[in-house]
Amino acid sequence: MAYNLTNLTNGGTLLSVFQVANEVTEGWFGIMILLSTFTISFVSLMQVSDKKMAFAASSFLTFIITILLRAAELIVDDKIFILAIVLVVGSAIILHATD
């Protein structure tokens, strides 16, 4: 196994630190940010509204953050498809669940 010996002390900005973390994790850092954002916002919004509204608001928030992370080159296109599959499965479960 080859080890990545990136100099982690050479981070000038927060974006460069995130890019190094994304490089070290082979592109999964951005995806985990999106999944954690969706999960946290969904659970938080379920406290104040129903499941469908919480899911819609969480999906919209995750979409906005996806655009920002894609512009910062923290997310590549092939990993976005994995997130889309997770969201579709989650939406099918939420929409067909009984309240």
C-alpha positions as CSV (number, residue, x, y, z in Angstrom):
1,M,0.0,0.0,0.0
2,A,1.4,3.4,-1.0
3,Y,1.2,6.1,1.6
4,N,0.3,9.7,0.8
5,L,3.0,11.9,2.4
6,T,1.3,15.2,1.7
7,N,2.7,18.0,3.9
8,L,-0.3,18.7,6.1
9,T,1.3,21.7,7.7
10,N,1.3,23.7,4.5
11,G,-2.3,24.8,4.7
12,G,-2.7,28.5,4.1
13,T,-6.5,28.7,4.0
14,L,-9.3,26.6,5.1
15,L,-10.1,25.6,1.5
16,S,-6.6,24.3,1.0
17,V,-6.8,22.2,4.2
18,F,-10.2,20.8,3.0
19,Q,-8.6,20.0,-0.4
20,V,-5.7,18.2,1.3
21,A,-8.2,16.2,3.4
22,N,-10.2,15.4,0.3
23,E,-7.0,14.2,-1.5
24,V,-6.0,12.1,1.5
25,T,-9.4,10.4,1.7
26,E,-9.5,9.9,-2.1
27,G,-12.5,12.2,-2.6
28,W,-14.8,11.0,0.2
29,F,-14.3,14.1,2.4
30,G,-16.8,16.2,0.4
31,I,-19.3,13.4,0.2
32,M,-19.2,12.9,4.0
33,I,-19.7,16.6,4.5
34,L,-22.9,16.4,2.3
35,L,-24.2,13.2,4.0
36,S,-23.6,14.7,7.5
37,T,-25.2,18.0,6.5
38,F,-28.3,16.1,5.2
39,T,-28.5,13.9,8.2
40,I,-28.2,16.7,10.8
41,S,-30.6,19.0,9.0
42,F,-33.1,16.2,8.5
43,V,-33.1,15.1,12.1
44,S,-33.2,18.7,13.3
45,L,-36.1,19.7,11.0
46,M,-38.1,16.6,12.0
47,Q,-38.4,18.2,15.4
48,V,-40.4,21.1,14.1
49,S,-42.2,19.7,11.0
50,D,-43.4,16.5,9.4
51,K,-41.1,14.1,7.5
52,K,-41.9,15.2,4.0
53,M,-41.2,18.9,4.7
54,A,-38.0,18.0,6.6
55,F,-36.9,15.9,3.8
56,A,-37.6,18.6,1.2
57,A,-35.8,21.3,3.2
58,S,-32.8,19.0,3.9
59,S,-32.5,18.0,0.2
60,F,-32.6,21.7,-0.8
61,L,-29.9,22.6,1.7
62,T,-27.8,19.7,0.6
63,F,-28.2,20.7,-3.0
64,I,-27.0,24.2,-2.3
65,I,-23.9,22.9,-0.4
66,T,-23.3,20.5,-3.3
67,I,-23.0,23.4,-5.7
68,L,-20.6,25.2,-3.4
69,L,-18.4,22.1,-2.8
70,R,-18.4,21.3,-6.6
71,A,-17.2,24.9,-7.3
72,A,-14.5,24.4,-4.7
73,E,-13.5,21.1,-6.4
74,L,-14.1,19.0,-3.3
75,I,-16.6,16.8,-5.0
76,V,-16.1,14.9,-8.3
77,D,-18.9,13.9,-10.6
78,D,-18.7,10.1,-10.0
79,K,-19.2,10.5,-6.3
80,I,-22.2,12.7,-6.8
81,F,-24.0,9.7,-8.3
82,I,-23.5,7.7,-5.1
83,L,-25.1,10.6,-3.1
84,A,-28.0,10.8,-5.6
85,I,-28.7,7.1,-5.2
86,V,-28.7,7.4,-1.4
87,L,-31.1,10.4,-1.6
88,V,-33.4,8.6,-4.0
89,V,-33.6,5.5,-1.7
90,G,-34.1,7.8,1.3
91,S,-36.9,9.7,-0.5
92,A,-38.6,6.5,-1.5
93,I,-38.6,5.3,2.1
94,I,-39.8,8.7,3.5
95,L,-42.5,9.2,0.9
96,H,-44.0,5.7,1.3
97,A,-43.8,5.7,5.1
98,T,-46.9,6.1,7.0
99,D,-47.2,9.1,9.3
